[in-house]
Amino acid sequence: MSSREPVRLSSRTAFIVVAAVLGLSLWASGSPAMVYPIYVDEWGATPALTTALFATYPLALVSALTVGGTLSDALGRRSVLLGGMSVVALGTLVFLIAGALPWLFVGRAAQGIGVGIGLSAAAAALTDFNVSARPARASAVNTAATSIGATVAIMAGGALVQFSAAPARAPFALLLVVVIVTLVLLWFLPERETVHAPWRPTRPHVPVAGRRSFVIGTGTVLSAFVMGGVFLALGAQIAKELVGSQNAFITSLALASWPLAGVPAAFVANRMRVRTASLIGGAAAAVGSVLLLPAAAHHSFAIFLLASVVSGFGYGLMFSAGFSLVSAAAPEKQRAGALSTMYLTVYIAQAVGAVAIGVVATSAGLATALTIGMPVIALLCVLAAVCALPKSK
């Protein structure tokens, strides 16, 4: 009886599948984005409660990263990605069948744990399967994939909320189908022979040789993520309550322009010097964040759309630049651990920022929360851009 080699994807196809996993990570993150107003209307959820539900995801994610951030260095990318996406599927199923608000926190935690298990593995695998001569291509594709994932989450969510018979469940049914298809493709992912580092729980650390680049890169991504948390956690409610948009699909088109603008930004960043991309991205993100204030004050959908596009373009530049700096700061065998430490830091900041704005919105109103919060976020983006400037000699 002859043994046959298992069927495996080519490196180019594997690169695409891993990019899809990164996209699904942001799709899972943004899957409830257009459903939050339904929870407010039907279940009486306050802004503090909806932002806490949003924050459950990054907090669960960083917990999983702490335990398994370097797991793919020991067990291999394929096994860890399969495990992580399976847990994402379970969490999405909970959203699909939940009948009460507490179950949503369970589903959100499971989604976060699943993405946390697989995120650093996917980011490292993207570099592993990069057959291009340009190392920055992996960074650009990472940014584009996550931006597309968030775009699909918002647009599909808006369409299904507005037009489906089950608006609170249909977005999760679609996500679950796509996750299952991705799991099938991941089964055929090849395993890299070079991945054999011992596993240990992730502890916060930075690469010694590239410490400055690591810190600057992490700070750049952190600023972008905190800004993104506002759009994902409260964007639909801002559009409905302050801007005056009552059509969920139209609102989703404006909100989706935020991550969609990150796609061309990622490939623009690929042709820029990293620090230039960070500088321009920080400035754009700051301007876009502050534009939410006149959008709310004048109930202007046009300004809200402009804020989404400008801040989204800035997000794409900042994420791509930050990811490049962190990836370059770590040697190959420590890359997954370095990336997991970066994600741990930025997701904690995103959760804290979203909940802080939600608490202020519950006690003092959403308009007041934006008036206080958005200038602070804009300042973070500017500081990240300034820190990325070359050291003076």
N, C-alpha and C positions, 0 to 999 in steps of 0.2 A: 504494500500500500504506500503510494507516494505522498509525501507531505507537500502542501502548496503554501506559498507565501500569501499572507492575508492581503486583500486589496487595500491599497492606501492611495490617498490623494496626492497629486503632484505638489511640489512646493508652491507653485503659482496658485493653484486652486486652494491649497491649505491657507495661504496668505489671505485669500478672499473670505474663506469661512471664518478665520480668526477675526478679521475685520468686522464680519457680521456679528460675532459674539460681542465685540466692543459696542457696536451699534445697539444690540439688544440690551446691553447694560444700561444705556441711557433711555431706551424705550421703556424698560421696566421702571427706571427712576421716574420718568414722566408719565407713566400710564394713568395715574389718577388725576393728572393736571387739570383736565377739563371736567372731571367729575366732582371736584371739591365743592363747586356751588350747589350741586345736587345734595350733597351731604349737609350743607348749610340750610337749604330750603326744607328738606324732608326729614332730616334727623336733628336739626337744631345745633349743628356744630358751630362753634365760635372760631374766629381766626386763630386763637391760641391753640384750639384743638386740631384744626386742619394743618397748621404748621407743625404741631407735635406729631401728627400722623406722617407728614412729609419727612420730619427729622428722624423718625424711627428707622427709615431706610438707611441713611448714612451712618447712624450710630450702630445699627446691626452690621452694616458693611465693615466698619472699622474693627468691630469685635472679631469678625471672621478673618480680616486681614492680619490682626495681631496673632491669631492662632495659626493661620495657614498661609500667610503671605509668601513664605519661601517654600511652600509645600511642593510646587511644581519643579523646583530645583532638585528635589529628592525623588519624587514619584513620577515626574514627567508631565509635560504640558497637557497631553491628551486626557489622561485619567482625571486630572484636577478640573479641566474644563467640563468634562462629562458630569462630574459630581456637582460642580457649581450650577450648571444650567439645569440639572434635574431639580435642585432645590428652588431655583427661580420658577420652574414650572409648577411646583407644589404651592408656592406662595401665590402665584397668579390664580391657581385653581381656588384657593381660599377666597380671594376677592370675588371670583365668579359666583360662588355659592353663599357668601356671607349674608346673614340676615340681621345683623346688629353691628353697631359701631365697634365694639371691642374686637370682633373678629378681623376687622380691617387692620388693626395694629398687628395681629398675628400674621396676616398675609404680608403686610409691609415688612415685618421683621424677616420673614422667610425670603422674600425677594432680596433684601439687603444682604442676608447671610450668603445666599447663592452667588450673588454678584461679587461679594467680598472674597469668596473662595476662588472664583475664576478670574477676577480682574487683573491681578498682577501676572497670572499665568498667560492671559490673553495678550497683555501688553508686551511681555517678554517673547511670546511665540510670534508676534508680529515682526519683531526684530529677527528672530530665528529664521523665519521663512521669507525674509526680504531678499529677493534675488536681484534687486536693483543695485547698481554701483553707487547709488546715492544713499547713504545712511539716513539722511533727513527724510527720505520717502516714507519710512515707517512712522515717523512722527506726524507727517502731513496726513497720512491715511488714518492714523489713530484719531486725529482731530476731526477729520471729515466723517469717519464712521460714527463717532459719538454724536456729532452734530446731526447727521442724517437720522440716527436713532431717535433723538429728541424731537426732530421735526415730524417724523412719522407718528410718534406717540401723541403729539399735540394735534396734528391735522386729522389723523384717524379718530382720535378721541372726540374732537369737535364735531366731525361729521356724524359719528355714531350717537353722540349725545343729542344732536339736533334732529336726526332723521330716523334713528332705529326705534323699535318698539320697547327695547330694554336699555335705556340710556346709561343706567348705572352699572350694567354688566357687559354690554357688547364690546367695549374697548378691551376688556380683559379676556374675552373669548378669542378675539383676533390675536392678541399677544400670545396666548397659550398655544394656538395652532402654529405660529411661527417659531416659538421656542421648541416645540416637539420636532418640527422639520430640521431645525439646527442641530438638535441632539442626534438625529440620524446621520447627518453629515459629519459631525464630530467623531462618530464611531470609526470613521475611515481616515481620521487624521493621522499622519505619520508621527512617530516619536523621534526626537532628536537624540543622537547618540552622545552628545556632549553634556547632557544634563544629568549629573550624578552627585550633586552636593548633598551633604547630610542635612536632614531637616531639624529645625528647632523653632520654637515659637518666635515670632518677630518681635524684636525690641526696637524702640525708636533709635535710629542711628543714622549717621551720614557717612558717605565714603570719605576717608581721611584725605586722599590726594585731591579730590574734587569738591571739598567742603563748601567753598564759596559758591561755586556754580550750582551745587545741590540746593543750598539755602535760597539763592535767588530764584532758581527755577521753581522750587516749591512755593515760595511766596507769590510768584507770578500766577501759578495755577490756583492757589488759594484765593486770591482776589477775584479771579474769574469765576470760581465756583460759588463764592458768597453772593456775587451779583446774580448768577444763574439761579440760585436758590429762591430769590425773590420772584423771578419770572415763573418758575415751575410751581412754587407753593402758593403764590398769591396772584399770579398774573391774570387768571380767569376772573377772580373776584374783583381785582382792580378794574378790569375792563367792564364788568357788569355794574359795580356799585359806584365807581368814581367817573369812569369814562362814559357810561350809559349804553354800552352795547348789550342788547338783549338776545342776540342770535349767537348761539354757541359756535356754529361753524364759522361765521364771519370773525368772531373773536379768535378762533383757533388759527385762522389765516394770519392775523396780525402777530399772535404769539409765536407761531411757527417760523415767522421771518427771523426771530432771534437766533435759534440754532441753525436755520438754513443759511443765514449770512456767514456763519462760521465755516461753511464748506469752501467757498472761494478764498476766504481768509486763510484757511489751512494751506492751500496751494500757493497763495501769494507769499506766505511765510516761508514756504519751502525754497523760494528763490531769493529770500532776504537773508541778511545776517541775523543771527538769533537775537541779538540785543536790539537791533533796529525794529524787529517785529514786536518785541516786548514793549519798546518805547511807544510805537504807534498804537499798538493794541491797548495799552494802558490809558492813553489819552482818549481813544475812541470809547472805551468802556466807561470811563468817567463821564464823558459828555452824554452818552446814552442813558446812564443811570440817572443823571440830574434831569434829563428831559421828561422823565415820568412825572415830575412835579407840575410843570405847566399842562401836561396832558390831563392830569387829574383836576387841576384848578379850573381849566377852561372846558372840561368835558370834551376834549378833542380826540377823536379817533385817529385823525391824521398824525398828530404829534405822538400818540401812543404807538402807532406803526413805526414812525421815525425812530423813536426810542428803542424799539425792538431791533430794528435793522442795524442801527449804529452800535448799540451795545453788543449785539450778536457778532458783528464783524470784529469788534474789539476782543470779545471772548475767544474767537477762533485764533486770532494772532497770539493772544496771551497763552492759551493752552498749548498751542504748537511750540511756541518758544520755550515755555517752562518745561514741557515734556522733553524737548531736545536737550536742554541743559541738564536735567536730572539723568537722562539716559547716558549722556556723555561723561557724567561725573563718576559712574560706577563701572568697574570691569564686568565682563560678560557673566561670570559665575555669581556675581553679587547683584546683577541687574534686577532680577525679580524682587529681591529683598529691598533694594533701594526704591523701586517703584511702589512697592506696597507701603513703605514708610511715607512716601510722598502722598499717596492716596489716603492713608490714615490721617495725616495732618489736615489735608484739605477738606475731607468729608466731615471731620469733627467741626471745623470752622463753618462749613456750610450749614450744618445742623444748628449750631449755636446762633448763627446769624438769622436763620429763618424763624426759629422759636422766639428770639428776642423781638423781632418785628411783629410776630403774631401776638405776643403778650401785650405790646404797646397798642396794637390795633384793637385788641379786645377791651382794654381799659380806657383808651383815649380816642379810638376811631382809626380807621384805615388811613385817612388823609394825614392825620398827625404822625402815624407810624412812618409813612413815606417821607414826610418833611424832615423827620429826625434821621431816619435810616439811610436814605439814598445819598445825602452828602457824605456820610461816613464811609459808605461803600466806594463812592467816587474817590475819596481821599486815599483809600487802600490801593485802588488801581493806579493812582498817580505815584504813590510811594513805590509800588512794585516797578513801575516804569523807570523811575529815577535810580533805583538800586541796580537796575540792569545796565546803566551806563558804564562804560569802561572806566577802570580806576585811573585817576590822574597820576601822571608820573612826576 
